[in-house]
Amino acid sequence: MPTSKREEVLAAFFARLGTIPGAGLIARMPTYRLDYTKLPALIQIDGGEHRIDAMSGALTMMTDIGVVVIVRTATDADLGTLLTDWNAKVRAALGADPYLSGKVLSLLYSGCNEPVPLSEAEDDLPTIAQTMTFEATRIESETDPYSL
């Protein structure tokens, strides 16, 4: 079975996340409870999409892709710095291939939410999560999501 243009983009994005050294876990759309022994974690969330433009049978689509960055440290004082460092690593890795090997017209960082403290860990070490959002723009056929 062929791969849709959307899936090609999401898979290429995930492959770029896989180039970031030092992460204990890199996952896409996990359906399991997080293993806090594998932090820092980068979790790809396949977001929604919408049409930007349509002309001559082609659609220009924008897909939102989230990356949840989860980090922990021994002290609260280090959380902000560590989170900022991991956000920078994610942006640098994705910025190194802003066309995802030709799968998108552009890949833009659009921001992040407020950090959220997590308290599920058994060892109670300071842990925080933040979702970064990227916008991937691609062209595909108006009637066939598998072709241009």
N, C-alpha and C positions, 0 to 999 in steps of 0.2 A: 504494500500500500504506500502511496506517495506521502510525503511529509508536507503539511500546510506551511505557507509562508510565515504564519504566526509562530508555529512551533520551531521553524528554522531560526527565527530571531531569538526566541526564548532559550533554545539550546545553545546558540552562539554566546548569548549573554552569560549563561551558566558556565560555559567553557572558560570565559574570561575570568569569572570569579575563581575558578580552579587554579589560576596562575598566581594567586596571592599566597605567598609563603607564611607559615606560622599559625594559620587557623587550625583549631582543633577539630572543627566540623564545618563543612560546606555542604549545604543541602538545598534541594528545591522542593518546595511545597510539602514539607514533612507532615505526616499524620500521626506522629508519635510524640511522646513526652520528651522534652529536651534532656539530654544527659549532661549535667553540669560539670562533669569531669572533662568534657571535650570543648571547653571554652578557650579562647574566643571562638564564637560561631558566626557564620555568615549564612543567612537563610534567604533564598530567593523566593519572592512571592510573585506569581504570575498575575498581573493586575488586569483591569479592564482595558478596553480600547474603544476608540471612536474614529469616525471618518473625518478627515480634515478637508478633503477635496475629492471630486469625481469628475473625470473628463475622458472622453473617448474610450469608454469601457474599462478604464483603470481607476482604482481607488487608492488614495493616499490615506493610510491608516496610522494612527498614533496609539501605541501600546504603552501603558504604564507598567513599570517593573519595579518592585520594591526589593530592597535588601535590608533585612533586619540584622543589625549588628548587635551582638550580645557579648559583653566583656565582664570580667570580675577581677578584683584586686584584693589585697590584704587589708587595705584601708580605704575609707571613703574619699580621702584627699586625692587619691590617684585616679579615681574613676573618670573624671572629666577629661584629663589629659590622655588616658588610654583610649577612651571612646573617640576623641578627636583624631588620634593617630590612626585608628582602624578605619574611620571614615575617609581619611586622606588616602590610605592604602587602597580602598575600594575605588575611589575616584581616579586614582592614578592608573590602576589596572584597566579600568574601563576606558579611560581617556587615551590609553596607549593604542586602542583600536576603535576609534569613534564610529566606524562603519561596520563593525562586527564582521570583518572579512567579506564585505560587500553585501551583507544581508539587510542593511538599513541605509537609508539616506542620511540619517543622523541619529546620534545617541547623545542626549543632553541630560545633565544632572539638574533636577528641578527643585531640590531641597530635601529637608528632613523634618521629622516631627520632634516634639519635646522628648528628651530621654525619660524612660519609665523605669523606676526601680523594680527589681524582681525579688521576691522573698520566698520562692519555692525551694531554694537549695537547702539541702539537709545540713551542710556545714555553716550556713548563715554568713558566708563571705559576701561583702558588698558586690552586688551584681546589677547591671543596668542594660537596657535595650533601647535601641533607637532605629527607626525605619527611615532609610534613605529612599528617595524616589527618582527614577530615571524615566525619560520619555524616548521611546524608540519609534522612529518614523520609517515606514516602508511603503512600497507600491505593490499592489497585487491586482489581479483581474477582478472586475466587478462581479463576475458570475462564477469564477472558479478560484477558491482560496488556495489552490495548489500551484497556481501559475501566475505569471506577470500579465 
